[in-house]
C-alpha cells in the first residue's frame, strides 16, 4: 500500500510534580527500558516503553540548536472535562448542548491562572519563550537547546532503534523546583502518526476517481441541496497535514463544473491570548508557513510542494458542502527538522535533507488553535497512528481520560464541535505502520479515531455509474474486495472502555467491553477513489489524479454533518443550544447511535437513513513477508460491524432524522 508518512513527536508523562536540582547520572535506553527512578526531590518523567525498547546510544546531540516543546499543564479536573464532553453531547443528559467557550474550559477544567503563571515563570527564568492558548491545556516552550537542557536538568543524545535515529534525553529529565506540569512533547522523536491516504491510480473504470457529482448523487447530497441545505452559514475545519494552494479549490470547481466553498487558511500561533505578557521573550517556534511552490525535490522554505492529503481534504469538504466556509489550520515550526532520508525528526537548524516541521507533525498545536479560535462547527482529521504506539504519548495508557489527546478532543466536544476522524487504512491491523514496535503483525486500531470524543469514519467500496447511481451493493473496503493492500480501519480499542462511549453499550454487533470502531463509513476504496486536483496555475498544473483511503471518508462525513447543522440552524426547535452558536450538536456519535438504536420507531427509519453494509471484510496481509497469508480481520454483517460501523448515511434522510427538517 502506497501511503505517504511523516513523523509526530512523542510525549512524556510526568510521574509527579516534585522539585529538586541534584545531578542525574545519565542512563541509556540500551541499558534499560526505562530510566532509573529519580530522587523524591525530583520530578521524574516516565519513558514510553515502545520508544526506548532496544535503542542504542550513538552520541551526544551536538551544537546549540533551537528546540520547541508542547508542555501539558496540570489541569484542575482533567477527568471532569472528558465526562462533561460526553454529557454535553448526550441527548438524555441535563447538560445536553450546554456548550463552553475556550476561556470557560480553562477556568473550569484547564490549568488555573496560578498554575499557568508558575509554569511560565519557571521556563522564562531559563530564557525560554512561553506562549499559550485560552483553554489552558498546554503551553508552547521554545529556545536554545542549552537553555532547555538546563530547564529539564539533562542533556540530549542521539539514539538508534529499528535502523532509525532519534533524539532523547541522556538522563532523567527533572525540574529544579515544583511546577504544575504533567507531560512534555518533542523530548524524544518517534514515528507515531500517518496520513490515512492511499494514492493509487484508478482501475480503468474511472480515470481520475469519482467526480463530485457522482458522490453527491450516491450519498444523496443532491436531495439535501434540493431541500435548501448546502452547508450555508456553517464552518468546516481541516487539521492540515501539509500545505495547500489557494488556487486549487476554485480550479477544482471550474474543472468539474461544480460549486465549491471558500477555503481560508488559519496559521497556528501561540499568541498568549489568555495571559498578556506571557509572550516573552520573542517566539522562536511557530512562524508563518512559506508560500506553496511547484513540485520540487528541494527543502523548505524555498521548496514547499503541495500535500495531496491536504488537497483531498479541502476539495472533498468544499465540493460536498459548497455553501460552507472551510478553515484550513496549518502549523509551521522550523525549530525542529524532518530528515527526508530516514523519517527522523531532530532539532534545528535545518539544512540539506532536513525539512522544518509543517502540518501533520504539529497536529496537536493546530488542534489547540482550533479550540482557541472556536470558529469551526465541524472538524475533519485525516490522520492517525497505532493505538499502542500512542499510548503513553497522546494519552495515558493506565488512565485514558488523561493526556493531551483526550483533553483536546474533549475540549472540542465541550465547545459543541463535531470531530470526524479517519479510522485508518490498515484494516484490522493498524500496527502495520508502527513506531519502535517489536511485533507489527497484531490486531490494533488507530488513534485518535478511538478517542471517545471523536466520531470514527471507516471506508467502503461504492460501485457507481457515471451518474452516481449504484450498480451493485456497497461493501466494506478491504484487500479482498478492493485494490492494493489496505482496508477500512476497524476493531476494538485496547484502552478506552465502553463506559466512555455509553452510546455503544448493549447494541447489536458490539464486541467486548471496550470502544468499537468505526462508527460510520463513507467512500474509501482507492480502486475508485475521489478525483483530486493539484498545482493549479500558476504552479504549472492543474494535475488531476485519484486518491482513496479513509482520508476521503472523513471530510465527506464532515461535509454531510455541515448540512445537518445548517438545517438545525434554520429550525427554532433545533437551534436551542447554550452559547453563541446554538445550532451546534456536539460530538455526532451519540446522535448517530441513537438513530441506530431506535431505528424502527423513528421517521425516517434507520433503514431509510443508513445503508447497512453486510458484505466485505478488513482482513490484512502482513507487510513482511508480502507472500504471507491473510490475517483474519472482521466481517461486515447486519447491524453494527467493525468494518463499516452502523453503516453509510444518506444526507437528506440524515438531516430529517436529526433535525426533523
N, C-alpha and C positions, 0 to 999 in steps of 0.2 A: 504494500500500500504506500503510495507516494504521499507523504504528509510532511508539510513544512513545520519545522520545530524551532523553538527558541528556548530561552532559559529563564526561569523565575528564581529569585533568590530565597534561600531557606531562612527560617526564623528560629530563634532560640526562645525557650520558655525559661523564666527565672523561677528558681525554687523558693526564693524568699526575698524580702526587701531589707535585709540587714546591711550593716556598714562595715567599715574597717579597711585598712590600706596596707596590710602586711604583704610581703613579697610572695609571689606564687611561683613554685617550681614548674617549668614547662613540662607538659606531658603530651606525648604524641599519640594520635589515633592509631598508629601502627602497634602501639603497646597495649591499648585498651579500647574497648568500645565506648567508654565514657571517660571523661576527665576525672581525676581524683577529687574527692569531696573537699570543699573549701572549709576554712575555719568558721566558727559561729559568727565571727565578726564580719564575714564577707557575704556579699550577695553572689550566689552561685548560679551559673547557667547550666541547664541540662541539655546535653547534646542529643539530637535525634539519632537513634542507633543506626538507621539506614545511611545517614550522612557520613559516618565515620568507620563503618564496618570494613575492615581490610585495607583501610587507607594507609599509605606510606608517606613519611615525611621527605620532602625534596630539599627544602631550604627556606631561609627567612625571606619575607617579602622585601624586596629592595626598593630604594628610593622613597621619598616622602610624598606619596601620591595623594590625590584627593579622594575621599570616600563619602558616600551618602547612606544613611540608615533610616529606616522607619522604626520608631520606638513605641511599642504598645504601652499605654498608661494603665495604672491600676485604677479600675473603674469602681464607682460606688456600688453598682449592682449589675454585674455582667449577666448572671443567670436571669435576672429580672427583665433585662432587655429582650432576651430570646423569648421568654414567656409572654411578654407584652406583645411582641411581634406576632405570636401565634393567636393571642386573644383578639387583637385588633383586626385580624383577617377572618375570624370565625363568626359566621352569621348568628350563632347561638350564644355568643358572649355579650354581656352588658357593655363590654369595651369595644364592640364591633365598630370599626371605622372612626374611632376617636384618635385621629392621627396627630402626630407630634411634629414640631419644627426641629431643625438641627440644634438650635440652642436649648430647646426643651429636652432633647435627648441628652445633651451634655449636662444639663442641670440635674436631671432625674437619674440618669444611669451612667453617664461617662465620668471621667475624672473630675474631681472638684477643682475649683479655681486654685485652691491652695496646693493641691497635688500637681496641677499643671505648672504652676509657677515654681514649685520646688524642683521638679524635674528640669524645667527650662534653665533655672539659675545654675544647677549643677553643671550642665553641659556648656553653658555660656562661660562659666568660670574657667573652662579649658579652651576658650577662644573658638568655640564651635558655633555655627549658625543653628538656630532653632526656629521652626515655624510650625503652625498647627491649623486645624480646621475647627469650626464651632461645635461639632459634636463631641470633641474632647476624647476621641478614642485612641489617638496616636499623635505623636509629634515627628517631624522630619528633622533629622540632625545631620549636618554635613560639615566637612572641613578637612584639614590635613590629617593624613594617616598617623603622623606622630602625635598629634593632639588627641585623636580618637584612642590611640593606644594608651595614653595617659589616663583618659577618662574611664576606660574599661580595664585598666590595670594589667594589660597583657600586650605582647607584640603579635604580629600576624605572620603566618608562614604559608608556604606552598606545599600542598599535599597531592597525592595522586591515588585514584581508585578507579577500577574499571577502564584503565587506559586513558583516563582524562584527569587533568589537573584541576584543583580548586583551591580557594583561599579559605583558611580557618585560623582562629586564634591559636597561638602556640602554648598558651597556658589557660587556666580557668579565668574567664572574664569576671571582673568584680568591680564594684563601685567603692570609692573611698569613704562614702557616707551613705546612710539610708536614703533612698529615693523611691517614689511610688511608680515603679516600672515593672511590667510583667513579661515582656518579651521584646526582642530586637530582631529585625531582619537585616540581611546583607552582611552579617558577620561570617557566614560561610556560603559559598556559592554551589548550587546544585541544580540539576535539571528536574523541574517539578511540573511544569505546565506547558501545554502544547495547543496549537490551533487545531480545532476539530474540522479540518479542511481536507478534502480529497480531490486534488486537481488531476483527474483522469479524463481523457478525451471521450467524446460521445461514441456510441456504438454503431453509427451509421444511420440509425433511425432519426435521431436528432443531431444535426451537425454542430450545434453550438448550445446544447441544453434547451430546456423548455423556456419559452418566452413568457413574459409577464401575463399576457392574455390567456395562455393555456393554464397557468397556475391559478389565476383569478377564477376561471370557469370551473376548474377541478374542485376547488375548495369553497365555491360559492361566495367569493368576494363580490362577484358580479351581482348577485342577489342583494347583498348589503348596499352596494353602490346605488342600485335602483331604488332602494328604500331611503336613500339620502345619507348613508353613512360611509365616509371615505377617510376617517381619521381627523377631520377638521377640528381645530382647536385643541388637539392632543399632541404632546411632545414625546417622541420615542428617543431613548438614549442608547448609544452604542459604546461599549467599552472597547476602545481602539486597540487592535493588536499591531498596528503599523500605520504608515502614512497613507493618506488619500489625496487625490487631486480634486479641487472644487469643480473642475470641468467635466468629470466623468458622469455623474448622475444626470445632469442636463443632456449630455451626449447620449446616454443610455436611453432616456426618454425619447429623444429625437430619432435615434436609430430604429427603435421598436414602435414608434408612433404611439406612445402612451404617456399619460400624465405622470409626473413624479413629484415628490415632496421636496421642499427646500432643505438642504443639508448645511448645518453650521458647525464649524469645528470649535471645540472648547479645550483650551490648553490647561494642564494641571499647574497649579501654583499654590505654594504654602504661604499665603499672604498674611497669616497671623490675624485673620479677621476676628477671632474671638478674644484676642488679648493684645490690644495695641501696644507696640513697643517690644513685643516678643521677637519681632523680625530683626534681630540684631545678633551678630554682625551681618553684613550683606550675604545673601544666599549664594552658596557655591554649588547648589544642586540643580533644581529644575530650571529649565530655560525654554524659550520659545522654540518649537521644533523648526528645523531648517526647511526651506522650500522643497517640494517634491521635484524630482528630476526625471529625465528619461531613463529607460532601462540601462543599467550600467553595472560594472563589477568593481567599482572603487569603494570609497569609505566616506562616512559622514564627516563633515556636513556637506561636502561637495557632491557626493553620490548618494542620493536618497530615493531609490526607486519605489514604486507603489507596492502595496501589500495586497495580494489577492484576497486574503481573508477580509480585510477592511472594505474592499470594493464590493464583495458579495453581500456583506452585512448591510452596508448603506444602500446599495442598489435594490436589494430584496425589500427592505423596510420601506424605502422611498417609493417603489413602484406598486406595492400592495396596499399602502396607506397613503395615497397621493395627496390627501388634504392635510396631512400632519406636518409637523416640523421634526426633523431628525437632528439631534445634537450628538456629535461625534467627539468623544473625550480622548485626548491623546497626551501622554506624558513623554518628556524628553529630559534625560539626565546624563550629561557627559562625564559625571564623576566616576561612573563605572563603565567598563568596556566589555563587549562580547567578542570573543575570539572566533572569527568566522571559520577557522580551520578545525577547531575542536569543540565548539559549542560551549566553551567555558567562559564564565564571567570573572573578570579581575578588576581591581581598582585602576583608575586612570592615572596619568593622561593617556589618551588613546593615540595609537599610531598605526603602522602597517598591520593589516589583518585584524585590527581591533575596532569595533563599532561601538559608539556611545549607546547607552540603553535608550530604547524607543519603543513605546507601545506595550506589548504583552508582558515584558519584564517589569513593568511599572503598574500592573493592573490594580494592585491594592491602592496605590496613590490616585489612580484615575477614579476608583470607586469612592474613595474619601472625598474627592472633589465633587462627584455626583451627589453624595449625601449633603455636602455643604451647600451646594447650589440649590438643591431641592426644586429643580425646574422640570425634570423629566417625569412623565407619568408611567412610562413603561421602560424597562431596561433589558437589553439583549446582550448575552455573553456567549461568545463562540469559542471558548477555550476550556481546558480542564486538564487534570492530571490524575494519576493513580491515587485513589483514596489512601492507600497505605503509605505512599510517598509523601503525602501532605499531612499525615498525622504527625503531630509534634511540630508542625511548621505553620500551616494555616489554622489548625485547631488542635486543642489538647486531646490526645488520644484517650486519656482517662476521664476527661470531663468535656465532652464535645460542645457544650454551650459556651466554652471559653475559647479564647484565641481570636486573632484579628479577623479571620474569615467569618465565623458565626456572628461576631459583633457587627461587622459591616452589613451583612445581609439582613440581620435583624433590624438594624437602623433604617435600611431602605424600606422594609415592610412596615415599620413603625411610622414612616412618613407617608405610607399608602402607595408606595411604588411597587408595581408588579415586576418581578425579575424572572426572565426566561433564560435558562442555561442549556446549552447543548449537552446531551448525555454521553457523548464520546463516539469515536469511530472504530473502536476495537472490540465491538460486540460484548460478550460476557467477560472478556479478559483485558480490562483497561490497563493492567500492569505490563502489557507488552511494550509500552513506551515508558520505561522506568527511570529512576534516578538512584544509582548505587544499590540496586536490588539484586540480591543473590539469586533469587528464583523468580523469573518473569512469567513462567508458564503456570499461572494460577488465576482463578476467578477473582476479579475485582472490578469495582465501579469507579466512576470519575467524580472528583470534587472540583468545582463547587456544586455540581448537579445534585449531590446527595444532601446538600445543606437544607435544613427544614424550612428555611425562609425563602426557598427558591423553587420554581416550577421547572422540572426537568423535561426536555424535549428530545424524543428519540426520532429515528428516521424510518421511512417506509419507501417501498418501490411502488411507483404510481404509473401504470401504463395508460398513456393518453394518445388520442388522435390529434391532428393539427389544430382542432378547435378547442381542445381541452376536455373532451369527453372521455370517460373511462372506456377502455377497450377490453379490459379484463379486471380481475379482482386486485385490490390493493393488498400487498403482502408486506410482512416485516422485512426490512433490509438486512441481508447477511450475505456471506460469500457463497452460500449455496443457491442464492436467488439473484444476486446482483453481480457486479463486475469488480474484479480485483480482490485484494484482501482487506476486509473491513466489514463493519456491520453496526447496527443500532446499539449503542451502549445501553446496557441494562443488567439488572441483577439486584443484589441485596447488600446494603451497607454493612460494614463491619463495626461501625462506631456510633451511628445515630439511631437510637431506639424509636420504635413506633410511638412511644409516648410523646415524642417531639413532633410527630406528624399524625395527630389523632384522627384526622380526616381519612386516613388509610386503614384504620383499625377495623377489623371484623368484616371487611368487604370481600366478595368472591374474587379469588385469584391471588390474594395476598399470601406471601410465603414468609414464614419465620416471624421473629419478633422485632426486626429492625426495618428501617426505611427501605421501601422498594422503589425502583426507578426503571424506566422513565415514567412520567406522569401522563403525557400525551405525546403524539407524534405528528410530524409533517414530512414533506418530501425530503429524502436524504440520499437515496441511491445514486452514486456517481455514474451509473450506466446511462442515466439521462441527465441528471444534474439540472442546474439553472444557468441560463445564459449570463455571462459576466463580461463587462467591458472595462478595459484598462487603457491608460495612456492616450486619452482623447487629446486633440490638438490644444495647445501647441507642443505636446510631448511626443509627437511622432506617430500617434495612432489615429483612430482607435484600433485596439486589438481586442477581438472577441473570442471567448472560449467558454467552456462549461466547467462548473465546479460542483461537487456534491459533498455529502457528509452532513452531520448534524449541525454544522456551521450554517447550512442553508435553512435547516428546520427552525432553529431558534429565532432568527429575525422574522421568518414567516409568521410564527406564532405571536411574536411581539406586535407585528403589524395587525394581525387579527384582533388582538386584545385592544389595540388603539381604537378600532372601530366600535368595540363593545363600550369603551369608556366614552366615546362621543355620544353614543345612544344614551348612556347614563346621564351625561351632562345635559342632554336635551329633555330629560324627564324629571319633573318636580318630585316624583315619588322615589326616584333613584338617587338624585344628587343631594343627599342628605348627610353626608359625612361631615364630621367636625374638622374645621380648618379652612384654609384659603382655597383649597381645591376639593370641593365637596363631592365631586364625581369620581374620585379615586376609590378603588375597591380593595387595595392592599394586595397581598400575595394571592395569586389567582388559584392556586391549588385547592384550597378548601372549597371554593365555589364549584370548581370543575368536578371534584369528587362528590359534592352534594348532588350535582346533576346525575352522576353515575349511580349513586346510591338510591336516588328517588326517581329514577328514570321512567318508571312505568306510571307514575302518578302526576307527572308534570306535563305542561304543554309549552313547547313541543317536547316530545318524549326523548329519552336517551337515544333510541334507535334513529330518530329523526335528526338529532343534533350531532351524533358521532357515527363514524364508520367503525364498527367493531372488527378489527383485523384478526383473522383466525388462522392464517397460513403464514409460513416463514419461520426462521429461527435466527439466532445470533451466535451460533457456534463459530469457533475460530480455529485457525491453524497456527501453531506457534511460529514465531518469527524465525527461529532456528531450531532444527533444520526445516527448510521450506517444504520438504517432502513429507514431513510428519503428518500423521492422520489428524482429522478434525478433533478438537476437544469439545465435549458436549457443552452447549450453552442452554438457552431457554427457547421454548417454542411459543409462537403466537397461538392464542386459543380464545375461545369465547370468554367474555368478561375481561377482567384485568389480566395482563401478562407482562413479563419482564423484557419484552422486546418492543412493544408499542404502547404500553400503559393502558389507559382506558379507551384509547382509540384515536382516530383522526377527526377533528372538529370541522364543521361547516360554518362559515362565517355568519350567514344570515340567521340560521337556526340558533347559533350560539348567542347572538345578540338578543333574540327573543327570549331564550331560556334564562339568561342572566338579568336582563333589564325589563322584559315584558314589552319591549317596543317593537 
